[in-house]
Amino acid sequence: QIRESIKARQVLDVGYQDEAGGRSERSVWPLGLVFWGRVWTLVAWCELRQDYRMFRLDRIQSLQQLERHFQTTKEINLQVYWANQVEN
């Protein structure tokens, strides 16, 4: 479902539980899936935070594809995210 949303540029509603057990609901633009260490992670643009966020797949509690679609921009895309990671 996440891969489909990445390809279709379809916004996702994600119910997420962080490391401390806190739960949040986010609408995100799924940009890519990466394998960090031992876990798969979703790289996304978070509409709430207006910034890139990473979501471990094993901590996603709920997932819903929305009817809304997004368009990447020259400022918001996976390549920009990776470039920022390399710089930091």
PASEBA-1860 file (N, C-alpha, C; in nm, 3 decimals):
! residues 88
1> QIRESIKA> 0.083/-0.119/0.000/0.000/0.000/0.000/0.088/0.126/0.000 ~ 0.196/0.124/0.076/0.285/0.240/0.079/0.353/0.258/-0.057 ~ 0.402/0.150/-0.114/0.465/0.159/-0.247/0.367/0.213/-0.351 ~ 0.243/0.167/-0.346/0.140/0.218/-0.439/0.122/0.368/-0.422 ~ 0.120/0.413/-0.298/0.100/0.556/-0.270/0.219/0.639/-0.316 ~ 0.339/0.584/-0.303/0.458/0.655/-0.353/0.447/0.672/-0.503 ~ 0.417/0.564/-0.574/0.407/0.570/-0.721/0.294/0.662/-0.767 ~ 0.181/0.658/-0.698/0.064/0.738/-0.738/0.069/0.880/-0.681
9> RQVLDVGY> 0.168/0.909/-0.596/0.177/1.038/-0.528/0.047/1.069/-0.454 ~ 0.007/0.971/-0.375/-0.119/0.978/-0.302/-0.090/1.002/-0.153 ~ -0.156/1.100/-0.095/-0.136/1.135/0.045/-0.184/1.020/0.134 ~ -0.110/0.995/0.241/-0.144/0.892/0.338/-0.176/0.953/0.473 ~ -0.275/0.898/0.541/-0.297/0.926/0.683/-0.229/0.814/0.759 ~ -0.140/0.851/0.850/-0.061/0.753/0.923/-0.086/0.770/1.073 ~ -0.121/0.661/1.138/-0.125/0.656/1.284/0.007/0.597/1.328 ~ 0.083/0.671/1.408/0.220/0.633/1.438/0.246/0.633/1.588
17> QDEAGGRS> 0.322/0.535/1.632/0.363/0.528/1.773/0.514/0.548/1.779 ~ 0.558/0.651/1.851/0.701/0.679/1.859/0.769/0.586/1.959 ~ 0.899/0.602/1.972/0.980/0.515/2.058/0.934/0.517/2.203 ~ 0.886/0.632/2.250/0.841/0.647/2.389/0.698/0.598/2.409 ~ 0.631/0.557/2.302/0.494/0.508/2.314/0.388/0.612/2.282 ~ 0.431/0.736/2.253/0.336/0.840/2.216/0.277/0.815/2.078 ~ 0.150/0.846/2.064/0.082/0.820/1.937/0.043/0.952/1.871 ~ 0.057/0.956/1.738/0.016/1.074/1.663/-0.045/1.031/1.531
25> ERSVWPLG> -0.126/1.122/1.477/-0.188/1.102/1.346/-0.129/1.209/1.253 ~ -0.084/1.167/1.137/-0.023/1.259/1.043/-0.073/1.234/0.902 ~ -0.086/1.340/0.824/-0.106/1.327/0.680/0.030/1.354/0.617 ~ 0.076/1.260/0.537/0.212/1.269/0.482/0.213/1.243/0.332 ~ 0.316/1.298/0.269/0.344/1.270/0.129/0.452/1.163/0.127 ~ 0.420/1.040/0.093/0.522/0.934/0.093/0.620/0.953/-0.023 ~ 0.747/0.968/0.009/0.849/0.994/-0.092/0.933/0.872/-0.125 ~ 0.960/0.787/-0.026/1.042/0.670/-0.053/1.052/0.579/0.068
33> LVFWGRVW> 1.093/0.456/0.040/1.118/0.358/0.145/1.267/0.328/0.148 ~ 1.324/0.325/0.268/1.466/0.296/0.283/1.484/0.193/0.395 ~ 1.592/0.119/0.386/1.624/0.021/0.489/1.738/0.076/0.572 ~ 1.707/0.122/0.695/1.805/0.178/0.789/1.842/0.069/0.888 ~ 1.964/0.028/0.892/2.007/-0.070/0.991/1.931/-0.200/0.979 ~ 1.829/-0.217/1.063/1.751/-0.340/1.060/1.602/-0.318/1.037 ~ 1.563/-0.197/1.000/1.420/-0.169/0.983/1.393/-0.090/0.856 ~ 1.277/-0.114/0.797/1.229/-0.035/0.684/1.170/0.095/0.738
41> TLVAWCEL> 1.195/0.202/0.665/1.153/0.335/0.707/1.090/0.410/0.590 ~ 0.982/0.479/0.617/0.917/0.565/0.518/0.972/0.706/0.531 ~ 1.027/0.759/0.423/1.067/0.900/0.418/0.948/0.975/0.361 ~ 0.903/1.078/0.431/0.782/1.149/0.389/0.791/1.297/0.423 ~ 0.708/1.373/0.354/0.688/1.514/0.387/0.565/1.519/0.476 ~ 0.579/1.571/0.597/0.470/1.578/0.693/0.396/1.710/0.677 ~ 0.266/1.702/0.649/0.187/1.823/0.633/0.174/1.901/0.764 ~ 0.168/1.830/0.876/0.156/1.896/1.006/0.281/1.976/1.040
49> RQDYRMFR> 0.397/1.916/1.027/0.524/1.980/1.064/0.584/2.064/0.952 ~ 0.531/2.046/0.830/0.587/2.115/0.712/0.737/2.090/0.703 ~ 0.773/1.961/0.716/0.913/1.921/0.711/0.919/1.772/0.682 ~ 1.039/1.727/0.649/1.061/1.585/0.625/1.055/1.510/0.758 ~ 0.999/1.392/0.753/0.996/1.304/0.869/1.019/1.160/0.822 ~ 1.071/1.080/0.914/1.092/0.938/0.887/1.003/0.858/0.982 ~ 0.939/0.757/0.928/0.848/0.673/1.004/0.889/0.528/0.989 ~ 0.928/0.466/1.100/0.960/0.324/1.096/0.832/0.245/1.067
57> LDRIQSLQ> 0.840/0.154/0.970/0.721/0.078/0.932/0.668/-0.006/1.047 ~ 0.757/-0.055/1.133/0.712/-0.140/1.244/0.641/-0.060/1.354 ~ 0.641/0.073/1.342/0.571/0.158/1.441/0.444/0.222/1.384 ~ 0.415/0.195/1.257/0.292/0.246/1.198/0.177/0.160/1.248 ~ 0.082/0.225/1.316/-0.032/0.155/1.376/-0.150/0.146/1.281 ~ -0.167/0.248/1.197/-0.276/0.249/1.099/-0.231/0.327/0.977 ~ -0.293/0.293/0.864/-0.253/0.354/0.738/-0.375/0.362/0.648 ~ -0.399/0.480/0.591/-0.512/0.497/0.501/-0.471/0.584/0.384
65> QLERHFQT> -0.497/0.535/0.263/-0.474/0.616/0.144/-0.589/0.716/0.131 ~ -0.554/0.842/0.109/-0.654/0.945/0.090/-0.680/0.966/-0.059 ~ -0.786/1.034/-0.089/-0.819/1.065/-0.228/-0.733/1.179/-0.282 ~ -0.663/1.247/-0.192/-0.578/1.360/-0.233/-0.445/1.312/-0.287 ~ -0.393/1.385/-0.384/-0.261/1.357/-0.439/-0.170/1.477/-0.414 ~ -0.041/1.454/-0.421/0.055/1.561/-0.402/0.147/1.569/-0.523 ~ 0.212/1.680/-0.536/0.308/1.701/-0.642/0.440/1.741/-0.578 ~ 0.546/1.666/-0.605/0.675/1.706/-0.551/0.716/1.838/-0.615
73> TKEINLQV> 0.802/1.910/-0.544/0.851/2.038/-0.594/1.003/2.035/-0.593 ~ 1.064/2.144/-0.637/1.211/2.146/-0.633/1.263/2.153/-0.490 ~ 1.176/2.193/-0.394/1.215/2.198/-0.253/1.173/2.074/-0.175 ~ 1.070/2.006/-0.222/1.016/1.889/-0.151/1.021/1.767/-0.241 ~ 1.127/1.688/-0.225/1.141/1.563/-0.299/1.248/1.478/-0.232 ~ 1.255/1.354/-0.271/1.348/1.260/-0.206/1.494/1.300/-0.227 ~ 1.527/1.354/-0.343/1.665/1.394/-0.370/1.710/1.507/-0.277 ~ 1.622/1.602/-0.251/1.654/1.712/-0.159/1.674/1.656/-0.019
81> YWANQVEN> 1.587/1.564/0.021/1.601/1.503/0.153/1.739/1.439/0.167 ~ 1.779/1.357/0.068/1.909/1.289/0.075/2.024/1.389/0.075 ~ 2.015/1.493/-0.006/2.120/1.594/-0.010/2.137/1.659/0.128 ~ 2.025/1.687/0.196/2.031/1.745/0.330/2.095/1.649/0.429 ~ 2.069/1.520/0.414/2.127/1.420/0.505/2.278/1.412/0.487 ~ 2.326/1.421/0.365/2.469/1.415/0.336/2.540/1.537/0.395 ~ 2.476/1.654/0.385/2.535/1.778/0.437/2.546/1.776/0.590 ~ 2.451/1.711/0.656/2.450/1.709/0.802/2.531/1.594/0.849
END
